[in-house]
Amino acid sequence: MTAPTGSGGIDLLARRPALDRSRLLDTLVPSARFAETRFSTYRPNPEFPSQEAARQSLQGFLEPQPPKKTGIWPFQKVVRPQGRGLYLDGGFGVGKTHLLASTYYAARERDPGSRVALMSFQDLMYLIGALKMPQAIEALRGYDLLLIDEFELDDPGNTHMANTLLEALIPAGVNVVATSNTAPGALGEGRFSTRDFQRQIEAIAEQFQSQRVDGPDYRQRGTTPSLPLSEEEFGRWLARQPRDTLSVVGADDLDRHLLSVHPSQFAALLDVVQAVAVTGLHPLTGQNEALRLVHFIDKVYDMGLHAAFTAQTPGATLEGLFDESYRHGAFAKKYSRCLSRLSELLSEARQP
């Protein structure tokens, strides 16, 4: 029998986190899933040499740049050189996030005093929304290196915010590495009318040296997305989880609760949780509802939590969660990534 909401030791519905600016910035680190990743543990696919080339490019990117001098001798001043940008363009599951986390740790090991931040592009947008643009620029200008995963221009607002931020940070000496599933010159295509925002898109592309990373999605390996867990599978999964770090929540209850939690706080919502189950998933009728679930699953995946998902209707498919118009619309890549991650989480949940 499916466990009811609250049957675990942690009740997500009772939590309303509110992290301040300093604590939000403290969350911009590799998640638990990538805590042990390093360049040395990256296993490039020998059939796709671009994967090894990307690792080498990132290692070279970390080489220190000579300081810049300004003014007339003997009144010259040494100033921070302008930042640089590197952009890894590749499909789902080719190891881009692994490489980004490896870059984070390599930068910190090279210079323990350097300020490095790692976040997804969506987390960055939510951070700007929580802090407001001037305060976000002020906070991030003090970093030496920003690592932005899954760079996406889903709408004109994101395009404008990304361009404003980069135009402020890179000239101030902040280095930026971004990953995406879209070449920089094609950002925004298929999402909105790029013609009206072409100048901003081109300005963003000009900030980066682009490098392609090829290969298949290692999470899929040619399989179709998994089904949600059956009652029997869920029962076996539930029996393996420690009760004091487990949270079980119904899909509808979770959606209502996420409406009251700012997306920048989703990671804090899951603090100290080690296993989470979302029961009674069903087709989502609204895009906002669907995107909230996508971002929640992103956090569950990134944090390396044990996770289980059951469906309201036995035998329902994962793809059925999201309307076909959503899966092939402006946010198609978000939904594709989410389905890939759900499939991996469910495969892990079925392991004894």
VODO-113634 format. One record per residue (C-alpha): residue number from 0; z, x, y. Coordinates in Angstrom, 3 decimals. Each point is the difference from the previous one (the first is absolute). Layout:
BEGIN
<rec num="NUM" zz="Z" xx="X" yy="Y"/>
...
//
This chain:
BEGIN
<rec num="0" zz="0.000" xx="0.000" yy="0.000"/>
<rec num="1" zz="-0.857" xx="1.321" yy="3.468"/>
<rec num="2" zz="3.063" xx="1.307" yy="1.807"/>
<rec num="3" zz="0.816" xx="-1.992" yy="3.148"/>
<rec num="4" zz="0.090" xx="1.470" yy="3.497"/>
<rec num="5" zz="3.213" xx="1.909" yy="0.563"/>
<rec num="6" zz="0.590" xx="0.707" yy="-3.707"/>
<rec num="7" zz="-0.125" xx="3.719" yy="0.762"/>
<rec num="8" zz="2.728" xx="1.937" yy="1.756"/>
<rec num="9" zz="-1.808" xx="0.121" yy="3.366"/>
<rec num="10" zz="-1.004" xx="-3.123" yy="1.914"/>
<rec num="11" zz="-2.970" xx="0.847" yy="2.237"/>
<rec num="12" zz="0.227" xx="-3.402" yy="1.646"/>
<rec num="13" zz="3.398" xx="0.887" yy="1.470"/>
<rec num="14" zz="-1.332" xx="3.148" yy="1.669"/>
<rec num="15" zz="-1.262" xx="0.223" yy="3.593"/>
<rec num="16" zz="-0.389" xx="3.700" yy="0.809"/>
<rec num="17" zz="-0.405" xx="1.147" yy="3.598"/>
<rec num="18" zz="-0.686" xx="3.718" yy="0.279"/>
<rec num="19" zz="0.010" xx="1.540" yy="3.485"/>
<rec num="20" zz="-2.609" xx="2.514" yy="1.249"/>
<rec num="21" zz="1.758" xx="3.085" yy="-1.364"/>
<rec num="22" zz="0.497" xx="-1.502" yy="-3.446"/>
<rec num="23" zz="-3.568" xx="-1.301" yy="-0.090"/>
<rec num="24" zz="-1.296" xx="3.507" yy="0.666"/>
<rec num="25" zz="2.239" xx="1.319" yy="-2.771"/>
<rec num="26" zz="-1.921" xx="-2.170" yy="-2.471"/>
<rec num="27" zz="-3.299" xx="1.827" yy="0.689"/>
<rec num="28" zz="0.254" xx="2.214" yy="-3.081"/>
<rec num="29" zz="-1.655" xx="-0.018" yy="-3.437"/>
<rec num="30" zz="1.302" xx="-2.837" yy="-2.125"/>
<rec num="31" zz="1.905" xx="0.473" yy="-3.218"/>
<rec num="32" zz="-3.187" xx="-0.374" yy="-2.055"/>
<rec num="33" zz="-1.322" xx="3.185" yy="1.598"/>
<rec num="34" zz="3.261" xx="1.939" yy="0.360"/>
<rec num="35" zz="-1.024" xx="2.645" yy="-2.536"/>
<rec num="36" zz="-3.670" xx="0.306" yy="0.951"/>
<rec num="37" zz="-1.228" xx="3.400" yy="1.080"/>
<rec num="38" zz="-3.373" xx="1.718" yy="0.308"/>
<rec num="39" zz="0.834" xx="1.785" yy="-3.258"/>
<rec num="40" zz="0.422" xx="-3.303" yy="-1.867"/>
<rec num="41" zz="-3.284" xx="-1.491" yy="1.201"/>
<rec num="42" zz="-2.475" xx="-0.194" yy="-2.880"/>
<rec num="43" zz="-3.509" xx="-0.185" yy="1.452"/>
<rec num="44" zz="-2.651" xx="-1.531" yy="-2.212"/>
<rec num="45" zz="-2.362" xx="2.886" yy="-0.920"/>
<rec num="46" zz="-2.902" xx="-2.450" yy="0.015"/>
<rec num="47" zz="0.539" xx="-0.548" yy="3.722"/>
<rec num="48" zz="0.257" xx="3.376" yy="1.825"/>
<rec num="49" zz="0.736" xx="-1.783" yy="3.283"/>
<rec num="50" zz="3.558" xx="-0.628" yy="-1.228"/>
<rec num="51" zz="0.787" xx="3.718" yy="-0.247"/>
<rec num="52" zz="-1.835" xx="0.579" yy="3.285"/>
<rec num="53" zz="2.288" xx="-2.551" yy="1.675"/>
<rec num="54" zz="3.096" xx="1.803" yy="-1.266"/>
<rec num="55" zz="-1.286" xx="3.294" yy="1.361"/>
<rec num="56" zz="-0.891" xx="-1.575" yy="3.345"/>
<rec num="57" zz="3.496" xx="-1.385" yy="0.408"/>
<rec num="58" zz="1.604" xx="3.309" yy="-0.880"/>
<rec num="59" zz="-2.220" xx="1.686" yy="2.576"/>
<rec num="60" zz="0.808" xx="-2.677" yy="2.557"/>
<rec num="61" zz="3.643" xx="1.088" yy="-0.095"/>
<rec num="62" zz="-0.792" xx="3.544" yy="1.105"/>
<rec num="63" zz="1.643" xx="0.492" yy="3.419"/>
<rec num="64" zz="-2.254" xx="-0.071" yy="3.044"/>
<rec num="65" zz="0.293" xx="2.682" yy="2.683"/>
<rec num="66" zz="1.819" xx="-1.161" yy="3.147"/>
<rec num="67" zz="-2.093" xx="-0.894" yy="3.011"/>
<rec num="68" zz="0.408" xx="1.806" yy="3.317"/>
<rec num="69" zz="-0.557" xx="-1.661" yy="3.336"/>
<rec num="70" zz="0.086" xx="1.230" yy="3.591"/>
<rec num="71" zz="-0.833" xx="3.353" yy="1.586"/>
<rec num="72" zz="1.658" xx="3.235" yy="-1.091"/>
<rec num="73" zz="2.832" xx="0.891" yy="0.608"/>
<rec num="74" zz="0.944" xx="-3.645" yy="0.444"/>
<rec num="75" zz="-1.450" xx="-1.129" yy="-3.284"/>
<rec num="76" zz="1.933" xx="-2.461" yy="-2.130"/>
<rec num="77" zz="-0.161" xx="-0.434" yy="-3.747"/>
<rec num="78" zz="-0.583" xx="-3.671" yy="-0.760"/>
<rec num="79" zz="-0.314" xx="-2.056" yy="-3.135"/>
<rec num="80" zz="-3.615" xx="0.026" yy="-1.243"/>
<rec num="81" zz="-1.831" xx="-3.308" yy="-0.255"/>
<rec num="82" zz="0.504" xx="-1.729" yy="-3.300"/>
<rec num="83" zz="-2.639" xx="-0.239" yy="-2.703"/>
<rec num="84" zz="-1.033" xx="-2.822" yy="-2.296"/>
<rec num="85" zz="-1.069" xx="-0.034" yy="-3.658"/>
<rec num="86" zz="-1.248" xx="-3.159" yy="-1.674"/>
<rec num="87" zz="-0.217" xx="-0.470" yy="-3.784"/>
<rec num="88" zz="-2.416" xx="-2.753" yy="-0.935"/>
<rec num="89" zz="0.123" xx="-1.182" yy="-3.615"/>
<rec num="90" zz="0.382" xx="-2.995" yy="-2.281"/>
<rec num="91" zz="3.133" xx="-1.457" yy="-1.548"/>
<rec num="92" zz="2.016" xx="2.125" yy="-2.409"/>
<rec num="93" zz="-1.610" xx="3.435" yy="0.577"/>
<rec num="94" zz="3.315" xx="1.612" yy="1.005"/>
<rec num="95" zz="-0.189" xx="-0.192" yy="3.799"/>
<rec num="96" zz="3.630" xx="-1.090" yy="0.372"/>
<rec num="97" zz="1.079" xx="2.762" yy="-2.400"/>
<rec num="98" zz="-1.797" xx="2.526" yy="2.202"/>
<rec num="99" zz="1.526" xx="-1.472" yy="3.152"/>
<rec num="100" zz="3.540" xx="0.188" yy="-1.409"/>
<rec num="101" zz="-0.714" xx="3.566" yy="-1.173"/>
<rec num="102" zz="-1.034" xx="0.855" yy="3.547"/>
<rec num="103" zz="3.299" xx="-1.394" yy="1.294"/>
<rec num="104" zz="2.082" xx="2.147" yy="-2.326"/>
<rec num="105" zz="-2.123" xx="3.116" yy="0.510"/>
<rec num="106" zz="0.331" xx="-0.323" yy="3.786"/>
<rec num="107" zz="3.786" xx="-0.349" yy="-0.259"/>
<rec num="108" zz="0.261" xx="2.928" yy="-2.406"/>
<rec num="109" zz="-2.132" xx="2.175" yy="2.263"/>
<rec num="110" zz="2.114" xx="-0.860" yy="3.046"/>
<rec num="111" zz="3.221" xx="-1.924" yy="-0.690"/>
<rec num="112" zz="0.371" xx="-0.641" yy="3.724"/>
<rec num="113" zz="-3.358" xx="-1.737" yy="0.380"/>
<rec num="114" zz="-0.098" xx="-3.725" yy="0.624"/>
<rec num="115" zz="-2.227" xx="-1.744" yy="-2.534"/>
<rec num="116" zz="-0.428" xx="-3.730" yy="-0.588"/>
<rec num="117" zz="-1.828" xx="-1.866" yy="-2.757"/>
<rec num="118" zz="-0.811" xx="-3.694" yy="0.160"/>
<rec num="119" zz="-2.680" xx="-2.472" yy="-0.965"/>
<rec num="120" zz="-2.330" xx="-1.187" yy="2.733"/>
<rec num="121" zz="1.463" xx="-3.488" yy="-0.322"/>
<rec num="122" zz="3.515" xx="1.415" yy="0.387"/>
<rec num="123" zz="-1.191" xx="1.803" yy="3.125"/>
<rec num="124" zz="-1.337" xx="-3.250" yy="1.464"/>
<rec num="125" zz="3.286" xx="-1.753" yy="-0.789"/>
<rec num="126" zz="1.934" xx="2.910" yy="1.530"/>
<rec num="127" zz="-2.012" xx="-0.319" yy="3.221"/>
<rec num="128" zz="0.640" xx="-3.739" yy="-0.064"/>
<rec num="129" zz="3.743" xx="0.534" yy="-0.414"/>
<rec num="130" zz="0.356" xx="2.762" yy="2.621"/>
<rec num="131" zz="-2.903" xx="-0.917" yy="2.340"/>
<rec num="132" zz="-2.761" xx="2.482" yy="0.767"/>
<rec num="133" zz="1.610" xx="2.120" yy="2.787"/>
<rec num="134" zz="3.155" xx="0.514" yy="-2.041"/>
<rec num="135" zz="-1.996" xx="0.738" yy="-3.170"/>
<rec num="136" zz="-2.042" xx="2.661" yy="1.831"/>
<rec num="137" zz="3.178" xx="1.506" yy="1.410"/>
<rec num="138" zz="1.627" xx="0.081" yy="-3.439"/>
<rec num="139" zz="-2.994" xx="1.431" yy="-1.890"/>
<rec num="140" zz="-1.089" xx="2.543" yy="2.643"/>
<rec num="141" zz="2.843" xx="2.254" yy="-1.094"/>
<rec num="142" zz="-1.395" xx="0.359" yy="-3.531"/>
<rec num="143" zz="-2.013" xx="2.970" yy="-1.198"/>
<rec num="144" zz="-1.869" xx="-1.868" yy="-2.720"/>
<rec num="145" zz="-0.686" xx="-3.667" yy="-0.677"/>
<rec num="146" zz="-1.289" xx="-1.034" yy="-3.430"/>
<rec num="147" zz="-1.553" xx="-3.470" yy="-0.013"/>
<rec num="148" zz="-0.939" xx="-1.562" yy="-3.324"/>
<rec num="149" zz="-2.654" xx="-2.721" yy="-0.464"/>
<rec num="150" zz="-1.376" xx="0.062" yy="3.533"/>
<rec num="151" zz="-1.561" xx="-3.428" yy="0.564"/>
<rec num="152" zz="-1.413" xx="-1.781" yy="3.026"/>
<rec num="153" zz="0.421" xx="-3.570" yy="-1.172"/>
<rec num="154" zz="-0.304" xx="-1.578" yy="3.418"/>
<rec num="155" zz="-0.694" xx="0.860" yy="3.650"/>
<rec num="156" zz="3.716" xx="0.172" yy="0.801"/>
<rec num="157" zz="0.572" xx="2.724" yy="-2.579"/>
<rec num="158" zz="-3.080" xx="1.833" yy="1.265"/>
<rec num="159" zz="1.309" xx="0.030" yy="3.546"/>
<rec num="160" zz="3.510" xx="1.053" yy="-1.024"/>
<rec num="161" zz="-1.248" xx="2.815" yy="-2.248"/>
<rec num="162" zz="-2.288" xx="1.341" yy="2.712"/>
<rec num="163" zz="2.710" xx="-0.170" yy="2.669"/>
<rec num="164" zz="2.468" xx="1.823" yy="-2.216"/>
<rec num="165" zz="-2.387" xx="2.776" yy="-1.071"/>
<rec num="166" zz="-1.218" xx="0.566" yy="3.565"/>
<rec num="167" zz="3.613" xx="0.558" yy="1.022"/>
<rec num="168" zz="1.232" xx="2.077" yy="-2.947"/>
<rec num="169" zz="-2.787" xx="2.407" yy="-0.997"/>
<rec num="170" zz="-0.503" xx="1.499" yy="3.503"/>
<rec num="171" zz="3.792" xx="0.405" yy="0.156"/>
<rec num="172" zz="-0.133" xx="2.288" yy="-3.042"/>
<rec num="173" zz="0.739" xx="-2.369" yy="-2.873"/>
<rec num="174" zz="-2.048" xx="0.731" yy="-3.128"/>
<rec num="175" zz="-1.134" xx="-3.021" yy="-2.003"/>
<rec num="176" zz="-1.177" xx="-0.354" yy="-3.601"/>
<rec num="177" zz="-1.266" xx="-3.431" yy="-1.004"/>
<rec num="178" zz="-1.301" xx="-1.444" yy="-3.243"/>
<rec num="179" zz="-2.187" xx="-3.045" yy="-0.389"/>
<rec num="180" zz="-2.416" xx="-1.816" yy="-2.252"/>
<rec num="181" zz="-2.552" xx="-0.105" yy="2.826"/>
<rec num="182" zz="-1.885" xx="2.814" yy="1.699"/>
<rec num="183" zz="1.233" xx="0.393" yy="3.601"/>
<rec num="184" zz="-3.295" xx="-1.007" yy="1.553"/>
<rec num="185" zz="-0.014" xx="-3.215" yy="-2.040"/>
<rec num="186" zz="3.534" xx="-1.123" yy="0.837"/>
<rec num="187" zz="0.077" xx="-3.680" yy="0.804"/>
<rec num="188" zz="-3.251" xx="-0.831" yy="-1.748"/>
<rec num="189" zz="0.137" xx="-3.329" yy="-1.771"/>
<rec num="190" zz="3.266" xx="-0.901" yy="1.708"/>
<rec num="191" zz="-0.996" xx="-0.986" yy="3.507"/>
<rec num="192" zz="-2.841" xx="0.419" yy="2.462"/>
<rec num="193" zz="-0.032" xx="3.778" yy="0.314"/>
<rec num="194" zz="-2.591" xx="-0.103" yy="2.772"/>
<rec num="195" zz="2.576" xx="-1.005" yy="2.614"/>
<rec num="196" zz="2.382" xx="2.749" yy="-1.102"/>
<rec num="197" zz="-2.496" xx="2.731" yy="-0.866"/>
<rec num="198" zz="1.192" xx="2.318" yy="2.752"/>
<rec num="199" zz="3.587" xx="-0.107" yy="-1.242"/>
<rec num="200" zz="-1.082" xx="0.419" yy="-3.626"/>
<rec num="201" zz="-2.134" xx="3.013" yy="0.943"/>
<rec num="202" zz="2.890" xx="1.435" yy="2.018"/>
<rec num="203" zz="2.254" xx="-0.242" yy="-3.048"/>
<rec num="204" zz="-2.626" xx="1.628" yy="-2.247"/>
<rec num="205" zz="-0.423" xx="2.887" yy="2.447"/>
<rec num="206" zz="3.673" xx="0.916" yy="-0.414"/>
<rec num="207" zz="-0.479" xx="0.959" yy="-3.653"/>
<rec num="208" zz="-1.817" xx="2.436" yy="-2.218"/>
<rec num="209" zz="-1.054" xx="-2.197" yy="-2.919"/>
<rec num="210" zz="0.093" xx="0.935" yy="-3.683"/>
<rec num="211" zz="-1.067" xx="-2.165" yy="-2.940"/>
<rec num="212" zz="2.161" xx="-0.304" yy="-3.148"/>
<rec num="213" zz="-1.909" xx="-1.480" yy="-2.954"/>
<rec num="214" zz="1.116" xx="-1.364" yy="-3.361"/>
<rec num="215" zz="1.017" xx="-3.171" yy="-1.891"/>
<rec num="216" zz="3.253" xx="-1.917" yy="0.445"/>
<rec num="217" zz="2.404" xx="1.626" yy="-2.471"/>
<rec num="218" zz="2.132" xx="-3.164" yy="0.003"/>
<rec num="219" zz="-2.779" xx="-2.112" yy="-1.443"/>
<rec num="220" zz="-1.827" xx="2.337" yy="-2.371"/>
<rec num="221" zz="-2.645" xx="-2.670" yy="-0.512"/>
<rec num="222" zz="2.425" xx="-2.794" yy="-0.853"/>
<rec num="223" zz="0.283" xx="-3.398" yy="1.624"/>
<rec num="224" zz="3.197" xx="-0.882" yy="1.927"/>
<rec num="225" zz="2.955" xx="-0.878" yy="-2.217"/>
<rec num="226" zz="1.377" xx="-3.511" yy="-0.357"/>
<rec num="227" zz="3.481" xx="-0.755" yy="1.364"/>
<rec num="228" zz="2.740" xx="0.345" yy="-2.599"/>
<rec num="229" zz="0.500" xx="-2.737" yy="-2.559"/>
<rec num="230" zz="3.467" xx="-1.535" yy="-0.401"/>
<rec num="231" zz="0.641" xx="2.219" yy="-3.029"/>
<rec num="232" zz="-1.165" xx="3.171" yy="1.751"/>
<rec num="233" zz="2.078" xx="-0.822" yy="3.059"/>
<rec num="234" zz="3.070" xx="-0.568" yy="-2.134"/>
<rec num="235" zz="-0.403" xx="3.420" yy="-1.640"/>
<rec num="236" zz="-0.517" xx="1.649" yy="3.409"/>
<rec num="237" zz="3.054" xx="-1.757" yy="1.440"/>
<rec num="238" zz="2.214" xx="1.167" yy="-2.853"/>
<rec num="239" zz="-0.838" xx="3.641" yy="0.789"/>
<rec num="240" zz="1.029" xx="-0.154" yy="3.681"/>
<rec num="241" zz="3.485" xx="0.900" yy="1.314"/>
<rec num="242" zz="1.368" xx="-3.191" yy="1.564"/>
<rec num="243" zz="1.618" xx="1.618" yy="3.054"/>
<rec num="244" zz="-3.306" xx="1.378" yy="1.350"/>
<rec num="245" zz="-2.201" xx="-2.932" yy="-1.076"/>
<rec num="246" zz="-1.344" xx="-2.747" yy="2.236"/>
<rec num="247" zz="-1.759" xx="-3.119" yy="-1.290"/>
<rec num="248" zz="-1.661" xx="-2.313" yy="2.504"/>
<rec num="249" zz="-2.380" xx="-2.933" yy="-0.194"/>
<rec num="250" zz="-3.386" xx="0.439" yy="1.662"/>
<rec num="251" zz="0.392" xx="-2.965" yy="2.368"/>
<rec num="252" zz="3.553" xx="1.006" yy="0.984"/>
<rec num="253" zz="-1.186" xx="3.548" yy="0.633"/>
<rec num="254" zz="-2.844" xx="-1.130" yy="2.240"/>
<rec num="255" zz="2.308" xx="-2.176" yy="2.103"/>
<rec num="256" zz="2.436" xx="2.882" yy="0.355"/>
<rec num="257" zz="-2.659" xx="2.546" yy="0.955"/>
<rec num="258" zz="-0.896" xx="-2.252" yy="2.923"/>
<rec num="259" zz="3.392" xx="0.897" yy="1.508"/>
<rec num="260" zz="-0.240" xx="3.769" yy="-0.652"/>
<rec num="261" zz="-2.208" xx="2.256" yy="2.138"/>
<rec num="262" zz="-2.478" xx="1.835" yy="-2.267"/>
<rec num="263" zz="1.312" xx="3.347" yy="1.307"/>
<rec num="264" zz="3.274" xx="-0.913" yy="-1.751"/>
<rec num="265" zz="-1.420" xx="-0.793" yy="-3.463"/>
<rec num="266" zz="1.048" xx="3.409" yy="-1.350"/>
<rec num="267" zz="3.534" xx="-0.532" yy="1.327"/>
<rec num="268" zz="0.013" xx="-3.427" yy="-1.663"/>
<rec num="269" zz="-0.458" xx="1.809" yy="-3.330"/>
<rec num="270" zz="2.583" xx="2.720" yy="0.697"/>
<rec num="271" zz="2.016" xx="0.998" yy="-3.135"/>
<rec num="272" zz="-2.059" xx="-2.433" yy="-2.114"/>
<rec num="273" zz="-1.326" xx="1.752" yy="-3.097"/>
<rec num="274" zz="-1.648" xx="-2.965" yy="-1.717"/>
<rec num="275" zz="-1.487" xx="-3.150" yy="1.486"/>
<rec num="276" zz="-1.525" xx="-3.071" yy="-1.643"/>
<rec num="277" zz="-2.098" xx="-2.607" yy="1.794"/>
<rec num="278" zz="-0.271" xx="-3.153" yy="-2.092"/>
<rec num="279" zz="-2.326" xx="-2.990" yy="0.221"/>
<rec num="280" zz="-2.969" xx="1.595" yy="1.733"/>
<rec num="281" zz="-2.803" xx="-2.448" yy="0.773"/>
<rec num="282" zz="-3.217" xx="-0.093" yy="2.030"/>
<rec num="283" zz="0.771" xx="0.548" yy="3.675"/>
<rec num="284" zz="-1.478" xx="-2.488" yy="2.407"/>
<rec num="285" zz="0.377" xx="1.932" yy="3.252"/>
<rec num="286" zz="-1.215" xx="3.434" yy="1.067"/>
<rec num="287" zz="3.274" xx="0.866" yy="1.766"/>
<rec num="288" zz="1.970" xx="-0.908" yy="-3.121"/>
<rec num="289" zz="-2.332" xx="2.141" yy="-2.107"/>
<rec num="290" zz="0.255" xx="2.999" yy="2.324"/>
<rec num="291" zz="3.798" xx="-0.199" yy="0.042"/>
<rec num="292" zz="0.020" xx="0.203" yy="-3.792"/>
<rec num="293" zz="-2.481" xx="2.903" yy="0.096"/>
<rec num="294" zz="2.230" xx="1.988" yy="2.349"/>
<rec num="295" zz="3.095" xx="-0.784" yy="-2.081"/>
<rec num="296" zz="-1.747" xx="1.217" yy="-3.162"/>
<rec num="297" zz="-1.114" xx="3.135" yy="1.858"/>
<rec num="298" zz="3.669" xx="0.754" yy="0.727"/>
<rec num="299" zz="1.076" xx="-0.719" yy="-3.587"/>
<rec num="300" zz="-2.733" xx="2.327" yy="-1.274"/>
<rec num="301" zz="0.566" xx="2.776" yy="2.520"/>
<rec num="302" zz="3.744" xx="0.010" yy="-0.607"/>
<rec num="303" zz="-0.567" xx="0.476" yy="-3.722"/>
<rec num="304" zz="2.000" xx="-3.072" yy="-0.998"/>
<rec num="305" zz="-0.101" xx="-1.565" yy="-3.441"/>
<rec num="306" zz="-1.758" xx="-3.302" yy="0.533"/>
<rec num="307" zz="-0.829" xx="-3.158" yy="-1.909"/>
<rec num="308" zz="-2.125" xx="-2.978" yy="0.977"/>
<rec num="309" zz="-0.350" xx="-3.357" yy="-1.717"/>
<rec num="310" zz="-2.383" xx="-2.855" yy="0.771"/>
<rec num="311" zz="0.700" xx="-3.655" yy="0.601"/>
<rec num="312" zz="-2.795" xx="-0.846" yy="-2.433"/>
<rec num="313" zz="-0.109" xx="1.859" yy="-3.359"/>
<rec num="314" zz="-3.112" xx="2.122" yy="-0.372"/>
<rec num="315" zz="-0.762" xx="0.103" yy="3.737"/>
<rec num="316" zz="-1.858" xx="3.101" yy="1.157"/>
<rec num="317" zz="1.040" xx="2.375" yy="2.742"/>
<rec num="318" zz="-3.287" xx="-0.487" yy="1.814"/>
<rec num="319" zz="0.760" xx="-3.705" yy="0.178"/>
<rec num="320" zz="2.888" xx="0.759" yy="2.370"/>
<rec num="321" zz="-2.395" xx="0.633" yy="2.850"/>
<rec num="322" zz="-2.763" xx="-2.379" yy="0.993"/>
<rec num="323" zz="-3.461" xx="1.433" yy="-0.594"/>
<rec num="324" zz="-0.768" xx="-0.271" yy="3.712"/>
<rec num="325" zz="2.984" xx="2.275" yy="0.682"/>
<rec num="326" zz="-0.942" xx="2.532" yy="-2.688"/>
<rec num="327" zz="-3.484" xx="0.336" yy="1.449"/>
<rec num="328" zz="0.884" xx="-0.488" yy="3.664"/>
<rec num="329" zz="1.304" xx="2.139" yy="2.841"/>
<rec num="330" zz="3.002" xx="1.274" yy="-1.970"/>
<rec num="331" zz="-1.834" xx="0.553" yy="-3.296"/>
<rec num="332" zz="1.235" xx="3.569" yy="-0.427"/>
<rec num="333" zz="3.620" xx="-1.033" yy="0.442"/>
<rec num="334" zz="-0.359" xx="-2.539" yy="-2.796"/>
<rec num="335" zz="-1.885" xx="2.426" yy="-2.264"/>
<rec num="336" zz="2.703" xx="2.626" yy="0.445"/>
<rec num="337" zz="2.700" xx="-2.583" yy="-0.643"/>
<rec num="338" zz="-1.635" xx="-1.153" yy="-3.244"/>
<rec num="339" zz="-0.350" xx="3.610" yy="-1.134"/>
<rec num="340" zz="3.679" xx="0.636" yy="0.670"/>
<rec num="341" zz="1.115" xx="-3.252" yy="-1.598"/>
<rec num="342" zz="-1.954" xx="0.913" yy="-3.110"/>
<rec num="343" zz="1.763" xx="3.364" yy="-0.194"/>
<rec num="344" zz="3.449" xx="-1.522" yy="0.601"/>
<rec num="345" zz="-0.569" xx="-2.567" yy="-2.734"/>
<rec num="346" zz="-1.212" xx="2.667" yy="-2.394"/>
<rec num="347" zz="3.236" xx="1.919" yy="0.650"/>
<rec num="348" zz="2.051" xx="-3.187" yy="-0.463"/>
<rec num="349" zz="-1.503" xx="-0.518" yy="-3.476"/>
<rec num="350" zz="0.963" xx="3.461" yy="-1.179"/>
<rec num="351" zz="3.094" xx="-0.005" yy="-2.250"/>
//
